[in-house]
Amino acid sequence: MFFHKKEPIHVVNIDEANPRFAQLLLEQFGGATGELSAALQYWVQSFHVENPGIKDMLQDIAIEEFGHLEMVGKLIEAHTKNVDQTEAYKSTLFAVRGMGPHFLDSQGNAWTASYLNEGGNVVRDLRANIAAEAGARQTYEDLIKLAPDEGTKKTLVHLLTREISHTQMFMKALESLGKLTDPFFGAIQPDETVDIYYNLSTNGKQDERGPWNSEPTFRYIADPVADKQ
């Protein structure tokens, strides 16, 4: 059962309508890193999960993302309202699509389910979600830098903040499964190359070394040769 409360989860106010910025905001309504993508991704994933706590977390976050979609929609509505006769409005996608949000990104590409990343394994899905939140956070940061007024910026900062919160939740869920730092999951055991780092990008000088290619986790192969077997 779903029900909708008319007040958004966080206040949405703008100081002055800016339809050009509203077109940029479409990225978080109908774009790949947008709130619709996140909400549907987490909601669908929840049906794959047997762990009741993680299932509940995914559904809670999915519903919050629908609330965020509403906030972005209200921002777009406010930035395109009563400005349809301005040159700024006429230079945007809204001139032919009408005011308010649409399931398009900032370039006019239609939303597609190919944006969703879900695969039926809780570890895989939680890791995909961390990446999704990172993408959304980056988009919000770019939007905040371009925000034309303080009211818009305040709403976007809240949305960015919640992306960080969700990332932490997904990381804690992985940690509860013992899979936050363990790369292995599934039933198929890896072969003997699992701890090998191949030095395949070299400039003939000193190659870079770090924990990603050093003992005790990895055996470093400085000059790899083809396996003849």
Accessible surface in RSA format (square Angstrom, percent):
REM  Atomic radii and reference values for relative SASA: ProtOr
REM  Chains: A
REM  Algorithm: Lee & Richards
REM  Probe-radius: 1.40
REM  Slices: 20
REM RES _ NUM      All-atoms   Total-Side   Main-Chain    Non-polar    All polar
REM                ABS   REL    ABS   REL    ABS   REL    ABS   REL    ABS   REL
RES MET A   1   217.67 112.7 136.38  90.3  81.29 193.5 108.62  92.3 109.05 144.5
RES PHE A   2   135.29  67.7 107.89  66.8  27.39  71.3 110.86  67.2  24.43  69.9
RES PHE A   3   153.82  77.0 120.49  74.6  33.33  86.7 129.06  78.2  24.76  70.9
RES HIS A   4   126.11  68.9  96.84  67.3  29.27  74.9  81.97  84.5  44.14  51.4
RES LYS A   5   129.86  63.4 118.63  72.8  11.23  26.7  65.84  59.3  64.02  68.2
RES LYS A   6   173.74  84.8 160.83  98.7  12.92  30.8 112.92 101.6  60.82  64.8
RES GLU A   7   116.36  66.8 104.35  78.9  12.02  28.6  60.25 116.5  56.12  45.8
RES PRO A   8    35.18  25.6  22.56  20.6  12.62  45.9  23.06  19.0  12.13  75.4
RES ILE A   9   109.21  62.1  71.74  53.4  37.47  90.3  81.21  58.5  28.00  76.0
RES HIS A  10    40.53  22.2  34.91  24.3   5.63  14.4  24.00  24.7  16.54  19.2
RES VAL A  11    81.06  53.3  69.70  63.1  11.36  27.4  75.05  65.2   6.01  16.3
RES VAL A  12    26.52  17.4   5.04   4.6  21.47  51.7   5.04   4.4  21.47  58.2
RES ASN A  13    94.70  65.3  89.03  86.0   5.66  13.6  28.85  69.4  65.85  63.6
RES ILE A  14    40.50  23.0  15.86  11.8  24.64  59.4  15.86  11.4  24.64  66.9
RES ASP A  15    99.76  69.9  63.19  62.9  36.57  86.5  30.51  71.8  69.25  69.1
RES GLU A  16   134.20  77.0 126.67  95.8   7.53  17.9  46.62  90.2  87.58  71.5
RES ALA A  17    31.08  28.6  12.39  19.1  18.69  42.5  12.39  17.4  18.69  49.5
RES ASN A  18    48.16  33.2  46.39  44.8   1.76   4.2   5.63  13.6  42.52  41.1
RES PRO A  19     6.19   4.5   6.19   5.6   0.00   0.0   6.19   5.1   0.00   0.0
RES ARG A  20   132.23  55.5 127.06  64.8   5.17  12.3  53.15  72.6  79.08  47.9
RES PHE A  21     7.49   3.7   5.30   3.3   2.19   5.7   6.78   4.1   0.71   2.0
RES ALA A  22     0.00   0.0   0.00   0.0   0.00   0.0   0.00   0.0   0.00   0.0
RES GLN A  23    38.02  21.3  38.02  27.8   0.00   0.0   4.96  10.6  33.06  25.1
RES LEU A  24    63.74  35.5  62.80  44.9   0.94   2.4  63.02  44.3   0.72   1.9
RES LEU A  25     0.03   0.0   0.03   0.0   0.00   0.0   0.03   0.0   0.00   0.0
RES LEU A  26     0.22   0.1   0.22   0.2   0.00   0.0   0.22   0.2   0.00   0.0
RES GLU A  27    45.48  26.1  45.48  34.4   0.00   0.0  18.34  35.5  27.14  22.2
RES GLN A  28     0.06   0.0   0.06   0.0   0.00   0.0   0.00   0.0   0.06   0.0
RES PHE A  29    19.89  10.0  19.69  12.2   0.20   0.5  19.69  11.9   0.20   0.6
RES GLY A  30     0.00   0.0   0.00   N/A   0.00   0.0   0.00   0.0   0.00   0.0
RES GLY A  31     0.29   0.4   0.00   N/A   0.29   0.4   0.00   0.0   0.29   0.7
RES ALA A  32    50.82  46.7  39.18  60.5  11.64  26.5  39.18  55.2  11.64  30.8
RES THR A  33    46.37  33.0  36.94  37.4   9.43  22.5  42.84  57.5   3.52   5.3
RES GLY A  34     1.46   1.8   0.00   N/A   1.46   1.8   0.57   1.6   0.89   2.0
RES GLU A  35     2.19   1.3   2.01   1.5   0.18   0.4   1.10   2.1   1.10   0.9
RES LEU A  36    17.84   9.9  17.84  12.8   0.00   0.0  17.84  12.5   0.00   0.0
RES SER A  37     5.72   4.8   5.45   7.3   0.27   0.6   5.58  11.9   0.14   0.2
RES ALA A  38    12.74  11.7   9.76  15.1   2.98   6.8  12.34  17.4   0.40   1.1
RES ALA A  39     0.00   0.0   0.00   0.0   0.00   0.0   0.00   0.0   0.00   0.0
RES LEU A  40    50.16  27.9  50.16  35.9   0.00   0.0  50.16  35.2   0.00   0.0
RES GLN A  41     6.10   3.4   6.10   4.5   0.00   0.0   0.10   0.2   6.00   4.6
RES TYR A  42     0.39   0.2   0.39   0.2   0.00   0.0   0.00   0.0   0.39   0.5
RES TRP A  43    61.40  24.6  61.40  29.7   0.00   0.0  44.46  23.7  16.95  27.5
RES VAL A  44    53.28  35.1  53.18  48.1   0.10   0.2  53.28  46.3   0.00   0.0
RES GLN A  45     0.17   0.1   0.17   0.1   0.00   0.0   0.00   0.0   0.17   0.1
RES SER A  46     0.00   0.0   0.00   0.0   0.00   0.0   0.00   0.0   0.00   0.0
RES PHE A  47   126.90  63.5  99.45  61.6  27.44  71.4 100.07  60.7  26.83  76.8
RES HIS A  48    70.31  38.4  41.04  28.5  29.27  74.9  31.00  31.9  39.31  45.7
RES VAL A  49     6.72   4.4   1.79   1.6   4.93  11.9   3.42   3.0   3.30   8.9
RES GLU A  50   167.17  96.0 141.17 106.8  26.00  61.9  60.58 117.2 106.59  87.0
RES ASN A  51    62.02  42.8  52.86  51.1   9.16  22.1  17.03  41.0  44.99  43.5
RES PRO A  52   106.66  77.7  99.83  91.0   6.84  24.9 101.80  84.1   4.86  30.2
RES GLY A  53    47.71  58.8   0.00   N/A  47.71  58.8  39.19 107.5   8.52  19.1
RES ILE A  54     9.91   5.6   9.23   6.9   0.68   1.6   9.89   7.1   0.02   0.1
RES LYS A  55    63.20  30.8  63.20  38.8   0.00   0.0  47.47  42.7  15.73  16.8
RES ASP A  56    80.96  56.7  78.83  78.5   2.13   5.0  20.16  47.4  60.80  60.6
RES MET A  57    31.97  16.6  27.97  18.5   4.01   9.5  23.38  19.9   8.59  11.4
RES LEU A  58     0.84   0.5   0.84   0.6   0.00   0.0   0.84   0.6   0.00   0.0
RES GLN A  59    47.17  26.4  46.84  34.2   0.33   0.8   6.60  14.0  40.57  30.8
RES ASP A  60    86.25  60.4  77.64  77.3   8.62  20.4  26.28  61.8  59.97  59.8
RES ILE A  61     5.63   3.2   5.09   3.8   0.55   1.3   5.63   4.1   0.00   0.0
RES ALA A  62     0.00   0.0   0.00   0.0   0.00   0.0   0.00   0.0   0.00   0.0
RES ILE A  63    73.90  42.1  71.16  53.0   2.74   6.6  71.16  51.2   2.74   7.4
RES GLU A  64    28.92  16.6  23.40  17.7   5.52  13.1  14.89  28.8  14.03  11.5
RES GLU A  65     0.19   0.1   0.19   0.1   0.00   0.0   0.00   0.0   0.19   0.2
RES PHE A  66    68.00  34.0  61.57  38.1   6.43  16.7  61.93  37.5   6.07  17.4
RES GLY A  67    18.06  22.3   0.00   N/A  18.06  22.3  17.06  46.8   1.00   2.2
RES HIS A  68     0.00   0.0   0.00   0.0   0.00   0.0   0.00   0.0   0.00   0.0
RES LEU A  69    19.99  11.1  19.99  14.3   0.00   0.0  19.99  14.0   0.00   0.0
RES GLU A  70    47.33  27.2  37.34  28.2   9.99  23.8  30.54  59.1  16.79  13.7
RES MET A  71     0.00   0.0   0.00   0.0   0.00   0.0   0.00   0.0   0.00   0.0
RES VAL A  72     0.04   0.0   0.04   0.0   0.00   0.0   0.04   0.0   0.00   0.0
RES GLY A  73     7.07   8.7   0.00   N/A   7.07   8.7   6.53  17.9   0.54   1.2
RES LYS A  74    69.55  33.9  65.73  40.3   3.83   9.1  21.52  19.4  48.03  51.2
RES LEU A  75     0.00   0.0   0.00   0.0   0.00   0.0   0.00   0.0   0.00   0.0
RES ILE A  76     0.00   0.0   0.00   0.0   0.00   0.0   0.00   0.0   0.00   0.0
RES GLU A  77    71.61  41.1  71.61  54.2   0.00   0.0  10.77  20.8  60.85  49.7
RES ALA A  78    32.04  29.5  22.68  35.0   9.36  21.3  27.45  38.7   4.59  12.2
RES HIS A  79     0.00   0.0   0.00   0.0   0.00   0.0   0.00   0.0   0.00   0.0
RES THR A  80     1.12   0.8   0.00   0.0   1.12   2.7   0.00   0.0   1.12   1.7
RES LYS A  81   109.22  53.3 103.74  63.6   5.48  13.1  51.25  46.1  57.96  61.7
RES ASN A  82   133.65  92.2  97.64  94.4  36.01  86.7  32.69  78.7 100.96  97.6
RES VAL A  83    22.38  14.7  20.89  18.9   1.49   3.6  22.38  19.4   0.00   0.0
RES ASP A  84    73.47  51.5  66.94  66.6   6.53  15.4  20.94  49.3  52.52  52.4
RES GLN A  85   135.70  75.9 120.20  87.8  15.49  36.9  58.41 124.3  77.29  58.6
RES THR A  86    58.78  41.8  52.67  53.4   6.11  14.6  58.55  78.6   0.23   0.3
RES GLU A  87   126.89  72.9 120.51  91.2   6.39  15.2  66.08 127.8  60.81  49.7
RES ALA A  88    26.12  24.0  23.37  36.1   2.75   6.3  23.37  32.9   2.75   7.3
RES TYR A  89    14.37   6.7  14.37   8.2   0.00   0.0   8.26   6.2   6.11   7.5
RES LYS A  90   106.64  52.0  86.50  53.1  20.13  47.9  50.22  45.2  56.42  60.1
RES SER A  91    70.69  59.7  29.54  39.4  41.15  94.8  40.82  86.9  29.87  41.8
RES THR A  92    12.04   8.6   2.43   2.5   9.61  22.9   5.23   7.0   6.81  10.3
RES LEU A  93    42.44  23.6  39.61  28.3   2.83   7.1  41.32  29.0   1.12   3.0
RES PHE A  94     0.56   0.3   0.04   0.0   0.52   1.4   0.04   0.0   0.52   1.5
RES ALA A  95    49.50  45.5  17.36  26.8  32.14  73.1  18.64  26.3  30.86  81.7
RES VAL A  96   129.69  85.3  94.18  85.3  35.52  85.6  99.93  86.8  29.77  80.7
RES ARG A  97   121.83  51.2 100.85  51.4  20.98  50.0  27.04  37.0  94.79  57.4
RES GLY A  98    30.78  38.0   0.00   N/A  30.78  38.0  29.11  79.9   1.67   3.7
RES MET A  99    86.21  44.6  68.92  45.6  17.29  41.2  39.56  33.6  46.65  61.8
RES GLY A 100     4.98   6.1   0.00   N/A   4.98   6.1   4.98  13.7   0.00   0.0
RES PRO A 101    46.29  33.7  31.18  28.4  15.11  54.9  31.18  25.7  15.11  93.9
RES HIS A 102    32.55  17.8  26.41  18.4   6.15  15.7  20.85  21.5  11.70  13.6
RES PHE A 103   102.70  51.4  94.36  58.4   8.34  21.7  94.41  57.2   8.28  23.7
RES LEU A 104    10.28   5.7  10.28   7.4   0.00   0.0  10.28   7.2   0.00   0.0
RES ASP A 105    13.82   9.7  13.82  13.8   0.00   0.0   0.00   0.0  13.82  13.8
RES SER A 106    10.76   9.1  10.27  13.7   0.49   1.1   0.86   1.8   9.90  13.9
RES GLN A 107   134.70  75.3 107.74  78.7  26.96  64.2  42.31  90.1  92.39  70.1
RES GLY A 108    26.53  32.7   0.00   N/A  26.53  32.7   5.60  15.4  20.93  46.9
RES ASN A 109    81.76  56.4  77.41  74.8   4.35  10.5  19.29  46.4  62.47  60.4
RES ALA A 110    68.39  62.9  54.47  84.1  13.92  31.7  54.47  76.7  13.92  36.9
RES TRP A 111    55.83  22.4  37.20  18.0  18.63  43.7  37.20  19.8  18.63  30.2
RES THR A 112    53.36  38.0  48.89  49.6   4.48  10.7  34.79  46.7  18.57  28.1
RES ALA A 113    63.52  58.4  52.46  81.0  11.06  25.2  52.85  74.4  10.68  28.3
RES SER A 114    94.20  79.6  56.27  75.1  37.94  87.4  54.62 116.3  39.59  55.5
RES TYR A 115    57.68  26.9  35.66  20.3  22.03  57.3  29.86  22.4  27.82  34.3
RES LEU A 116    41.72  23.2  21.67  15.5  20.05  50.4  21.67  15.2  20.05  54.0
RES ASN A 117    62.94  43.4  60.03  58.0   2.91   7.0  18.05  43.4  44.89  43.4
RES GLU A 118    66.48  38.2  48.44  36.6  18.04  43.0   1.98   3.8  64.50  52.7
RES GLY A 119    44.61  55.0   0.00   N/A  44.61  55.0  17.22  47.3  27.39  61.3
RES GLY A 120    43.48  53.6   0.00   N/A  43.48  53.6  16.45  45.1  27.03  60.5
RES ASN A 121    53.05  36.6  49.93  48.3   3.12   7.5  16.07  38.7  36.99  35.8
RES VAL A 122    37.92  25.0  32.97  29.8   4.96  11.9  33.31  28.9   4.61  12.5
RES VAL A 123    10.38   6.8  10.38   9.4   0.00   0.0  10.38   9.0   0.00   0.0
RES ARG A 124    81.13  34.1  78.05  39.8   3.08   7.3  30.82  42.1  50.31  30.5
RES ASP A 125     1.39   1.0   1.39   1.4   0.00   0.0   1.28   3.0   0.11   0.1
RES LEU A 126     0.43   0.2   0.43   0.3   0.00   0.0   0.43   0.3   0.00   0.0
RES ARG A 127    69.25  29.1  61.55  31.4   7.70  18.3  43.63  59.6  25.61  15.5
RES ALA A 128    12.42  11.4   3.61   5.6   8.81  20.0   9.73  13.7   2.69   7.1
RES ASN A 129     0.00   0.0   0.00   0.0   0.00   0.0   0.00   0.0   0.00   0.0
RES ILE A 130    43.32  24.7  43.32  32.3   0.00   0.0  43.32  31.2   0.00   0.0
RES ALA A 131    65.89  60.6  51.78  79.9  14.11  32.1  57.74  81.3   8.15  21.6
RES ALA A 132    33.75  31.0  17.69  27.3  16.05  36.5  30.19  42.5   3.55   9.4
RES GLU A 133     2.05   1.2   0.96   0.7   1.10   2.6   0.81   1.6   1.24   1.0
RES ALA A 134    55.59  51.1  47.85  73.8   7.74  17.6  53.16  74.9   2.43   6.4
RES GLY A 135    22.49  27.7   0.00   N/A  22.49  27.7  20.83  57.2   1.67   3.7
RES ALA A 136     5.90   5.4   5.90   9.1   0.00   0.0   5.90   8.3   0.00   0.0
RES ARG A 137    77.09  32.4  77.09  39.3   0.00   0.0  22.04  30.1  55.05  33.4
RES GLN A 138   107.02  59.8 107.02  78.2   0.00   0.0  18.69  39.8  88.33  67.0
RES THR A 139    23.58  16.8  21.17  21.5   2.41   5.7  11.55  15.5  12.03  18.2
RES TYR A 140     0.02   0.0   0.02   0.0   0.00   0.0   0.02   0.0   0.00   0.0
RES GLU A 141    63.99  36.7  63.83  48.3   0.16   0.4  15.92  30.8  48.07  39.2
RES ASP A 142    67.90  47.6  66.27  66.0   1.62   3.8  24.34  57.3  43.56  43.4
RES LEU A 143     8.98   5.0   8.98   6.4   0.00   0.0   8.98   6.3   0.00   0.0
RES ILE A 144    27.72  15.8  26.72  19.9   0.99   2.4  26.72  19.2   0.99   2.7
RES LYS A 145   149.78  73.1 111.29  68.3  38.49  91.6  78.92  71.0  70.86  75.5
RES LEU A 146   110.62  61.6  92.16  65.9  18.46  46.4  96.48  67.8  14.14  38.1
RES ALA A 147    16.76  15.4   0.00   0.0  16.76  38.1   0.00   0.0  16.76  44.4
RES PRO A 148    58.54  42.7  17.04  15.5  41.50 150.9  28.31  23.4  30.23 187.9
RES ASP A 149    16.87  11.8   6.34   6.3  10.52  24.9  16.68  39.3   0.19   0.2
RES GLU A 150   118.20  67.9 114.46  86.6   3.74   8.9  62.15 120.2  56.05  45.8
RES GLY A 151    15.72  19.4   0.00   N/A  15.72  19.4  13.19  36.2   2.53   5.7
RES THR A 152     0.00   0.0   0.00   0.0   0.00   0.0   0.00   0.0   0.00   0.0
RES LYS A 153    67.51  32.9  67.51  41.4   0.00   0.0  21.60  19.4  45.91  48.9
RES LYS A 154   133.70  65.2 126.41  77.6   7.29  17.3  78.70  70.8  55.00  58.6
RES THR A 155     1.52   1.1   1.52   1.5   0.00   0.0   0.00   0.0   1.52   2.3
RES LEU A 156     0.00   0.0   0.00   0.0   0.00   0.0   0.00   0.0   0.00   0.0
RES VAL A 157    66.63  43.8  66.63  60.3   0.00   0.0  66.63  57.9   0.00   0.0
RES HIS A 158    44.05  24.1  38.97  27.1   5.08  13.0  29.49  30.4  14.57  17.0
RES LEU A 159     0.00   0.0   0.00   0.0   0.00   0.0   0.00   0.0   0.00   0.0
RES LEU A 160    26.92  15.0  26.92  19.3   0.00   0.0  26.92  18.9   0.00   0.0
RES THR A 161    63.79  45.4  63.49  64.4   0.30   0.7  49.58  66.6  14.21  21.5
RES ARG A 162    59.52  25.0  59.52  30.3   0.00   0.0   9.32  12.7  50.20  30.4
RES GLU A 163     2.24   1.3   1.99   1.5   0.25   0.6   0.37   0.7   1.87   1.5
RES ILE A 164    92.82  52.8  89.89  67.0   2.94   7.1  92.18  66.4   0.65   1.8
RES SER A 165    26.47  22.4  19.44  25.9   7.03  16.2  12.45  26.5  14.02  19.6
RES HIS A 166     0.00   0.0   0.00   0.0   0.00   0.0   0.00   0.0   0.00   0.0
RES THR A 167    30.32  21.6  30.32  30.7   0.00   0.0  25.36  34.1   4.96   7.5
RES GLN A 168    95.86  53.6  95.15  69.5   0.71   1.7  33.79  71.9  62.07  47.1
RES MET A 169    67.15  34.8  62.28  41.2   4.87  11.6  58.00  49.3   9.15  12.1
RES PHE A 170     0.00   0.0   0.00   0.0   0.00   0.0   0.00   0.0   0.00   0.0
RES MET A 171    68.40  35.4  68.16  45.1   0.24   0.6  56.53  48.1  11.86  15.7
RES LYS A 172   116.88  57.0 112.36  68.9   4.53  10.8  67.59  60.8  49.29  52.5
RES ALA A 173     9.18   8.4   2.60   4.0   6.58  15.0   8.56  12.1   0.62   1.6
RES LEU A 174     2.19   1.2   2.19   1.6   0.00   0.0   2.19   1.5   0.00   0.0
RES GLU A 175    87.58  50.3  76.27  57.7  11.31  26.9  29.01  56.1  58.58  47.8
RES SER A 176    87.25  73.7  44.16  58.9  43.09  99.3  51.29 109.2  35.96  50.4
RES LEU A 177    60.07  33.5  35.26  25.2  24.81  62.4  41.26  29.0  18.81  50.6
RES GLY A 178    51.76  63.8   0.00   N/A  51.76  63.8  35.93  98.6  15.83  35.4
RES LYS A 179    40.53  19.8  40.53  24.9   0.00   0.0  25.46  22.9  15.07  16.0
RES LEU A 180    61.47  34.2  41.98  30.0  19.49  49.0  41.98  29.5  19.49  52.5
RES THR A 181   127.98  91.0  97.02  98.4  30.97  73.8  72.82  97.8  55.16  83.4
RES ASP A 182    50.97  35.7  47.06  46.8   3.91   9.2  19.58  46.1  31.39  31.3
RES PRO A 183   113.71  82.9  94.01  85.7  19.69  71.6  98.29  81.2  15.41  95.8
RES PHE A 184    67.45  33.7  63.36  39.2   4.09  10.6  67.45  40.9   0.00   0.0
RES PHE A 185    72.96  36.5  53.60  33.2  19.36  50.4  55.18  33.5  17.78  50.9
RES GLY A 186    50.70  62.5   0.00   N/A  50.70  62.5  29.29  80.4  21.41  48.0
RES ALA A 187    94.60  87.0  62.92  97.1  31.69  72.1  70.93  99.9  23.68  62.7
RES ILE A 188   149.30  85.0 139.03 103.6  10.27  24.8 140.52 101.2   8.77  23.8
RES GLN A 189   134.17  75.0 114.86  83.9  19.32  46.0  57.45 122.3  76.72  58.2
RES PRO A 190    70.08  51.1  40.18  36.6  29.90 108.7  51.87  42.8  18.21 113.2
RES ASP A 191    90.20  63.2  71.26  70.9  18.94  44.8  38.57  90.8  51.63  51.5
RES GLU A 192   135.30  77.7 118.59  89.7  16.71  39.8  70.50 136.4  64.80  52.9
RES THR A 193    55.17  39.2  48.18  48.8   6.98  16.6  28.53  38.3  26.63  40.3
RES VAL A 194    98.42  64.8  73.49  66.5  24.92  60.1  82.50  71.7  15.91  43.2
RES ASP A 195    47.72  33.4  46.49  46.3   1.24   2.9  17.53  41.3  30.19  30.1
RES ILE A 196    34.32  19.5  17.43  13.0  16.90  40.7  17.43  12.5  16.90  45.8
RES TYR A 197    73.27  34.2  70.57  40.2   2.70   7.0  35.92  27.0  37.35  46.0
RES TYR A 198    96.14  44.9  82.91  47.2  13.24  34.4  62.59  47.0  33.56  41.4
RES ASN A 199    16.12  11.1  11.06  10.7   5.06  12.2   0.58   1.4  15.54  15.0
RES LEU A 200   138.18  77.0 101.70  72.8  36.47  91.7 105.57  74.1  32.60  87.7
RES SER A 201   101.07  85.4  80.54 107.5  20.53  47.3  47.83 101.9  53.23  74.6
RES THR A 202    88.20  62.7  55.05  55.8  33.15  79.0  52.39  70.4  35.81  54.1
RES ASN A 203   108.07  74.5  77.09  74.5  30.97  74.6  44.39 106.8  63.68  61.5
RES GLY A 204    74.04  91.3   0.00   N/A  74.04  91.3  38.82 106.5  35.22  78.9
RES LYS A 205   169.63  82.8 143.90  88.3  25.73  61.3  97.22  87.5  72.41  77.1
RES GLN A 206   150.58  84.2 133.56  97.6  17.02  40.5  62.41 132.8  88.17  66.9
RES ASP A 207    30.73  21.5  22.84  22.7   7.88  18.6  10.29  24.2  20.44  20.4
RES GLU A 208   141.95  81.5 130.16  98.5  11.78  28.1  57.19 110.6  84.76  69.2
RES ARG A 209   110.67  46.5  83.58  42.6  27.09  64.5  34.78  47.5  75.89  46.0
RES GLY A 210    11.94  14.7   0.00   N/A  11.94  14.7  11.94  32.8   0.00   0.0
RES PRO A 211   111.10  81.0  94.69  86.3  16.41  59.7 101.62  83.9   9.48  58.9
RES TRP A 212   140.76  56.5 130.87  63.3   9.89  23.2 127.47  68.0  13.29  21.6
RES ASN A 213     1.90   1.3   1.90   1.8   0.00   0.0   0.00   0.0   1.90   1.8
RES SER A 214    29.04  24.5  27.86  37.2   1.17   2.7  21.57  45.9   7.47  10.5
RES GLU A 215   144.25  82.8 121.16  91.7  23.09  55.0  38.99  75.4 105.26  85.9
RES PRO A 216   139.85 101.9 108.31  98.7  31.55 114.7 112.34  92.7  27.52 171.0
RES THR A 217    82.99  59.0  69.34  70.3  13.65  32.5  47.79  64.2  35.20  53.2
RES PHE A 218    55.40  27.7  53.46  33.1   1.94   5.1  54.84  33.2   0.56   1.6
RES ARG A 219   108.99  45.8 107.23  54.7   1.76   4.2  58.31  79.7  50.69  30.7
RES TYR A 220    49.98  23.3  24.00  13.7  25.98  67.6  21.41  16.1  28.57  35.2
RES ILE A 221    57.38  32.7  55.75  41.5   1.63   3.9  57.38  41.3   0.00   0.0
RES ALA A 222    50.70  46.6  43.75  67.5   6.95  15.8  43.75  61.6   6.95  18.4
RES ASP A 223   122.35  85.7 106.06 105.6  16.30  38.5  36.79  86.6  85.57  85.3
RES PRO A 224    41.37  30.2  18.03  16.4  23.34  84.8  19.00  15.7  22.38 139.1
RES VAL A 225   133.88  88.1 107.36  97.2  26.52  63.9 115.65 100.5  18.23  49.4
RES ALA A 226    74.06  68.1  49.04  75.7  25.02  56.9  59.57  83.9  14.49  38.4
RES ASP A 227   117.37  82.2  84.11  83.7  33.26  78.6  43.71 102.9  73.66  73.5
RES LYS A 228   189.01  92.2 152.55  93.6  36.46  86.8 110.42  99.4  78.59  83.7
RES GLN A 229   202.35 113.2 135.97  99.4  66.39 158.1  77.23 164.4 125.12  94.9
END  Absolute sums over single chains surface
CHAIN  1 A    13512.8      10819.7       2693.1       7869.5       5643.3
END  Absolute sums over all chains
TOTAL         13512.8      10819.7       2693.1       7869.5       5643.3
